[in-house]
């Protein structure tokens, strides 16, 4: 990759001769494919945005200008061309570079992202800060058509139209066209609206109106007349109606055309939206043919999703409920593939609703369905449920509506890093009145959780991890209910765990036994809120208790059980094995657990210290 090897930073992209750009673009695509297929990551989106990013780097100065990406799925080329090509091999690995833009990683990453639809708001904030501080630089946001439908994006667009601060929004449209391409006319209109003559005439008219009539009223009336004529002569669009100037659509794979458009945009004096059309997976045939499958790819050598995954097991439970109860509906915010819901969409087409990237809408939509007599099941990743906390509290739980939340990717999820770990849901959901929270530990407890939730007249949240599920974690003769299971060894101490941490607890008990210690009783909790008090009665007489959870220690299971023992006067010391208050960097889940001390060995250490 001769050209790419010479690119040490954005200034080298700007200096590259025009005739060599096509070669550079091809080398960047090859680099993205090679590393992403090995490490895993977001492939198709990044392949589709290479020309766009090259054009941005050649027109803008990322040392001064602020460029904000939405989600960051499309930003791999940005990382490669802003001085991180040598480290790109470490993408999404422990100690390596992040799979998303990250402010602490590079001065060229101007806003940390990972969740959808934040770019327009962040860019508008940057623009206001620039103008209030009297600074001179450009602010650009790149947003995808999928992210644009989220409410936060529309809130930002609406606000931008009223503020009138210069800001450039680039709509990277790889799925649908908002208006037909008008070719050279689009570029002509862009040139016209930024020409010195146009802007000078506009300012002269405005100044004359102020001097002659000592008011802006006449100018505003002329402006309204101009907009009315413009609307009559062209197809209206949402952006213009919201007070933004709209340019496009343009060919997002014509780097030279993008450069010309962006150069004109630098001279525009208000909020501007530039619409570019791109192809997801561009330049890599498998991703072009199936951009959904290649949106995110697993690392080489990583086992593909099996029929025994937690996602598939949960989907099977939902299918069983939907077959038995015609009131059951299935909802998801653009996570049909990730939550293994393809079969449900095919089997129950009239009862399946993919609402797009609109988590807040989905939960209130589910609340409305429940109020109308249905039994909605909302399938969502833990990290994205955070975006709809108010809807869960206010619209669902406050009104005791029978909505089931199937929360996928709960706990540590690995390489996606800080923005995607599912470590908050159990702690904050357990504090919500009227909400039952479940953390299944195997296939049997997962089925029990869904069956119990389906019988409940109020809301339920069922959280389950990423990865493979075992059908049965407990011995065949164990005492087990829908709420919990208890492995009784008549021990003086006990390990209590929930969800995926139950496997850590079981292995810790085996290690203690192997080392000649007193193997603990094991309490596997399926329902974590409200706590199953009958099961916790077994803690009476124990000298100490170790709690294990793949969630944060603050506000977690350990604190709840410590309070339970204190309130009932149980002389049981409680020690917690959970996660410290820190955002979790990329790595495999096993690496993350080891780094954070959530291992069977840690439980053994706690036991040995306690017994001294």
N, C-alpha and C positions, 0 to 999 in steps of 0.2 A: 504494500500500500504506500507507494512512493509519495503521493501527494499528501496523504493524511499524516505521514510521519513527520512532515515539515510544518504541520499546523500545531503550534505550541499555545496559541491563544487566539482570541477573536480578531486581533489586529492582523494576523496572518491570513485569515479568511477574507478580510477586507482588501488586502494587497494582492490576492491571487488573480492572475489574468482571467478575463472573462472566458476565454477559450478552454480553460482548464476546470471550470466549475462543474461541468457535467461529469468529469472524471472523479472529482472530489465527492460529489453526491453519490456516485456509485460505490466508492470506497467506504463512505459512512454507512450506507445501507448494508454492505457486506459485514462491516464491523459489528453493527447492531445484531444482525442475524447470528453471527458466529458466537458472540458472547451470550445473547439471550437464550439461544437453544441450549447452551451449556449450563448457564446459571439459573435459567427461568426468568420470567418477567413479562412486561407488557410489550409485545412485539409489533402487532399490526398497527397500532396507533402511532408508534414512533416511526415506523417505516413510511407512513403516510404524510409525515410532517417534515421530512428532510429538506425539501426545497424551501419551504416556508421558513425554517430556522436559518438556513444559509442566507436567505434574503434579509431576514431580520438583522443578522450579524453584519451584513455588508452595508446596510443603510443606517442602522442605529449604533450607538456606542454603549455597550453594556457596562462600561466603567462608570458612565454618568447616567445614561438612560435606564429606566426601570422597566424590565420585561417580566411579566407575571404569567405563569402557566396555570391553567385550570387542571386539577387532579395531578397532572404531571406524567400521565401515561405516555404522552407524545414527546417528552423532553430528552430522550436519550441522545439525540443528535446535538442538542444544546450542551449536554455534559461533555460529549466527545470533543466539540469544537471550542470549548471554553477552558482548555487546559487540563482536562481529566482523561484524555485518551489513554495515557500510560497506565492509569489506574482502573480503566473501564473493565478489565478482566475481573476486578473484585466486586463488580456490581451485585448488590443484594447478598453479600456474604458477610460473615462475622468480621468486623474491623474494616470492611470495605466501604465503597461509596453506596449511597442510598439509591433505591429505585425511584425516588421522587426528588424534585427540587428541595433543597435544604439550606437555609441561610447560613448555618454554621459550617457547611461543607465548602462553600465557595462564595466569593464576593459577587459572582455573576448570578447566583440564585437569589433573587430579590424578594422572594416570599416562599415560605415553606408550605407545601401542599401535600395532598394525599387523598383528601375527600373532595367531592365534586362541588362545583358551582361557587367557589369562593373568589375567583380571579377578578371578576368585574368590580366587586365591592372593594377588594384590596387595592386594585389599580385606581379606583376613584378616590380612595383615601390617600394614596400616594400623590395624586394630582392636586388635591386640596392642600396637602402639606407643602408641596412645591410652591404653589401660588401664594399661600400665606407667609411662607418664609422668603419669598422673593427670589426663588431659585429658577434656573433656566435649564430644563432638561425635558425629555419626552417620557411619557408613560404609556406602556402598551400592555394589553391583556390578550392572551390567546385562549379562547374558549371553544369547546366542541359543541356540535349541535345537540348531542345527548345531554350535556351539562346545562345547556341553555334553558331546558324546560323546567329546571328546578326553581322554586320560588325565590331563592336568594338571588339568582341571576336576574329575574324580572324586577325585584326590588331595586337592584343596582341600576338597571336600565332606566327605570322610572325616575330614580333620583338624579341620575346623570343628566337626563333631559332637562331637569329643572335647575341644575347648578350651572351648566354651561362652561365648566372648566375644560380646557383642552385635554382630551384623553382619547386614545385610540383603542378600540375594541376590535379584535380580529376573530371573526366567526369561522372556525375551521369545520366546514360542513362535509362530512364523508358519507352521509346516508340519505339526505333529502335536500331538495332545492327549494328555497323559500320563494324565489322568483326566477323567471327564465333568464338565461345568460344573454346579455345584450352586446357582447363583444366590445368592439372599439368604442361604442357609444358610452359604455360605462367608464372607460378610461377618459374619454373626452369630457364627460361631466365632472369627473374628478379634477381634471386639469382646469376646467372652467371655474369651478368653485374655489380654487386656491390661487388663481392667477392674480398678479399684482393689480391689473386693471379692475377686475371684479371687486377685490377687497378694497381698493382705493375708492372706487365709485360708491361702494356700500358705505364707507366711512364718511365720504363727502355728503351723501344724502342724509345720513344720520346727524352729522354736525349741523347741516343747514336746517333741518327740522328743529333741532334744539335751539339754535340761535333765532330763527324766525318766529317760532311759536312758543319758545321757552318751555317746551314740554316734549316728552318722548311719545306723546299720544299719536301724532301724525305718523311718526316713523313706525310705531307698532302697527298702525292700520295698514301702512304700505307693506310691512312684513307679512301681515295676515293675507293681504291680497296676493303677494308673491307666492305664498304657500298654497293658496287656493288654486292659483293657476297651475302650479307645479303638480298638485294633486289631480287636477282635471286632465292634465296631459300625460300622466304616467300612472301606472298601477300603484296603488297605495300599498304600503307595507307597515307592519307593526312598529318597526323601529322609527320610521319617520313620524308616525302618530304619537310616539312617546317623546318626541323632541330631539331625536338624534338624526344626524345626517347619515344616509345609507349609500354605500358604494358597492357595486358588484352585481352579480357574482363574477369572480375572476378565476382563472385556471390556477389552482394551487400547486400544480406541478410545472408551471412555466416560471422558472426562477427569475428570468429577466423582466417579465411582466410584473411580478410581485415587487421587484426592486423599484420599478417606475411608480407603482401605486404607493408604496411605502414612502418614497421620497416626496411625493405630493402630499401625503398625509402629514408629514412633518410641518407643513406650512398651513395646515388647517387650524382654525382658531376656535374650535368648539368640540363637543363630544361627537365622535365619528365611529361608525361601525363599518368595517370592511369585510365583505362576505367572500370567502374563497372556497372553492370546491376541490376536495382531495379524495384520494382512494385509499382506504385502509389496507395495509399490507403491501403497498406499492413496491414493486421490484422483487418480491419474493412470491413465486407462483402459488405455493400452498396457502399463504396468508391472503393473497388476492382472491383465491377461490373460496376460502372459508374464513373470513375475517373474524367471525364470532369465536370459532375454535382457537384462533391464533391471537385473540385479544390479550390473553395471558397464557403463557406456556410454562410447564413445569421444567425444572432443571433436568439435564441429561442424567440418566441413571436413577432418577426418582421414580418410584413405582407409580403407575397411573392410578387414577381413582378407581377403586374396586367396588364391586357390588356390596361389599361389607363396610362401606364408608358410613360415617354418622349421617351425612347428608342424605344418602340413599335410604338408610334405615328410617330416618324421620319422614321422608317422602312416602315410604311404604305405610307408615302409621297414618299419615294424613289421607292417603288413598283409601285405607280401610274405613276411616271415619266418614269420608265423603261418600263411599258406596252405601253405607248404612243410614246416613242422614242427609236427605236432599237439601237441608238448610245450610250445609257446610259449603263455604266458598274458600278459595285459595287466592291470596294476594301476595305480590312481591314487587319491590322497587328495582326493576331491571336486573334481577338476580336469578332468572329462570335457570340458566346453565349452572351457576355456582351452587345453587341450593338443590340441584338435581331434580328439577320440577318439570322437565320436558314431557315425561309420560303423563303427569297430571294435566298439563295444558292440552294434551291430545285427547285424554279420556273425558275430561270435564270442560270442554271449551266454553260453555256458557257460564260456568262458575269459576273460571280462572281469569284473574285480572293482573296483568303486568302494567303497573302505572308509570313506568319509567323512573328516572332518578328524581323521585319525589317522595321521600320518606315521611315527611310531615303530612302530606296529603294522604298517603296510604293509611296511616293510623286513624286519622279522622274519618276517612272513607270507610274503614273497617268499623269504626264506632257507629257511623250512620247505618251501615248494614245490620249491625247487631241490634241497634234500636228499632230497626224495621223488621226484626224477627228472624234474621239469619244467624249463622254461627261461623263467622269469618276466622280464618287462620292466616296470620300475616307472617311470611317467611322472610327473614332479613339477617344480614350479618350483624354480629354484636357491635362492631366498630361503627356501623352506619345507624344503628338504633340510637346512638348518642345524639344524632341530629333531630330526633323526634321525642325528646324527653317530655316536653310540655304536653304534647298530644297524648302520650301514654298516661301522664298524671291527670291532666284536666279533662280530656275528652273520653277516656276509657275508664280509668280507675275511679275517679271521683263519682262517675255515674254507674259504677258496678256493672259495666256492660260485658257480656260473655264473648270476649275476644281472646283468642289464643295467639301468643307470639312465639313462633318457632325461631329461636335465636341461634343461628349457625355461627361457626368460627369463634366460639366462646373460649377464652383462655389464650394461651400463646399460639400464634399462627406462623411464626418464623420469619421468612426473608423479606416480607413487605415492610417490616420495621415499625418505627414508633407510631405511625398514623393508623396502623391496622390491627394492633393487638386487641383482643376482646377481653379486657381486664377490668372494666368498670361495671358491667351490667349487673352482676350479682350483688355487688355492694350497694349501688344506689337503688336498684329495684327492690331490694329487701326492706328499704325504708318507706316504700309507698304503701299506704293503707289500701286494703281490699284486694291486693295483688298476691296471688300464690306464685311462688318461684320454685322451679324444679331444676335439679342439676343431675340428670341420669348418669349412671356409671357403667352401664352395659345395655345390651339390646333389650333385655327383659324389663329393666327399670325405665327405659325410654318408652316402651309400649305402655307400661303402667302409668307413666306421667301423662301421655296423651289421652288415655282412657279416663283418668281422673279429671283432667282438664275439661274434657268433653261433657262430663256430667256436672261440672261446676256452673253455677248461675252467675258467676262473676268472672273477672279477667284472670288469665294465667300466663306465665312466661316459662318456657321450657328452653333451657340453654344447653347446648351440646358442642363438643369440640370439633376441630378439624382432624381428619385422619380416619383410621380404621376402628371399627367397633367390634368388641367381642360380645357374643350372644349372652354369655354368662360369666361373670367375674367371681361369683361366690360359690362355695362348696354346695353340693346338692342338698345336704341336710341342714343348711343354715336357716335360722329364723328370719323370715323376710316378709315384709308387707309392701304395699304400694309406696309408702313413705320412706322406708329404710330397710336395712338388713344388718343383723348383728351376728358376728362371728365370736362365739363365747369360748374363751380358754380359761375362764375363772382366774384371770390375771389381776394383779393389783393396779394395773394401769391400762389405759385405752388410747387408741388412735382413732380419731373421728375425721372423716374426709367426705368430700362431695365431688361429683363429676369425675373428670379425668384424673384428679388427684387420688382417687381411690386405688388406682394401680400403683402409685408411689407408696401409699400406705401399706398395701399388701406386700410389696417387695421389702419394705422396711421391716415388717414383722418377720419375714423369712430371714433377713440378715441378722436380726437379733437372735433368732433361734439357732442359726448356723454358728454364731459366736458364743453359744452357751448361755445367753441371757434369758430373761423371762419374757417370752413372746407376749405381745399385748393382745387384749381383745380388740376387735375391729368394728367400728360403727360406720357403715356406709349410709350417708344421708342422700335420699333422692329428692325429698322436699326440704328446701333450706329456709323458706319463709312462707307462712309461719313455721317455726321449728316444731317437729313432731315430739311433743312432750312425753308421750308414752315411751318412745324409744330412748329419750334422754334420761328417763328415770333409771336406766341401767348404769348411769354414771355414779349413782349412790354407792358409797363405799370404796371408790377408786382413790388412790393416792394422788395421781396426777393424770392429766389428759393432754395429748398432743393433737392439735388440729392441723389438717393439711388441706390447702386449697390453691388452685391455680388462678388466683386473683390477688388484689392488693390486701395487705394486712390491715390497713386502716379501714374500719367499718366492715370488716370481713367476718367470716365464720368464727374465728378465734375470739373476737371481741364479743360476739353474740353469745357464745357458749360460756365465756367467762362471766358475763352478766347473768346468764341463766343459773350458773352454779352459785354465784354470790347471792342472788335473790332468794334461793331456796336453802341457803345455809349449808351447801355441800362442801365439805373440806377437801376440795379437789383443785390442786394447782393446775392452771391452764397455760400451756406453752403453744405458740403458733408457729407453724412452718408455712409461710406465705411469701408474697413478693414485697420488696421494699418500695417506697414511694419514689419511683423513677420510671421514666419512659424507656421502653425496651427496644434496644437497637437491633438491627438485622442479625440473623444467624438461624440455624435450624432450631426447632423447638428444644431438642436435646441440648444443644449448645447454650441456649438461653436459660434453661433450667439449671444447668451446671453453673453458669455465670452468676445466676441470681440465688443460688443455694437452695433450690427447691428439688431436693434429691432424697432418695431413701437413706443415703449416708448421713444427711443432716438430721434426720429423725433419730437415727441410731445415736448420733452425738448428743442430741438433747436427752435421750434416755440415759445414756451413760453419765452425763453431768448430773442428772437428777438423782441417780442412784448412789453417787459418791457420798 
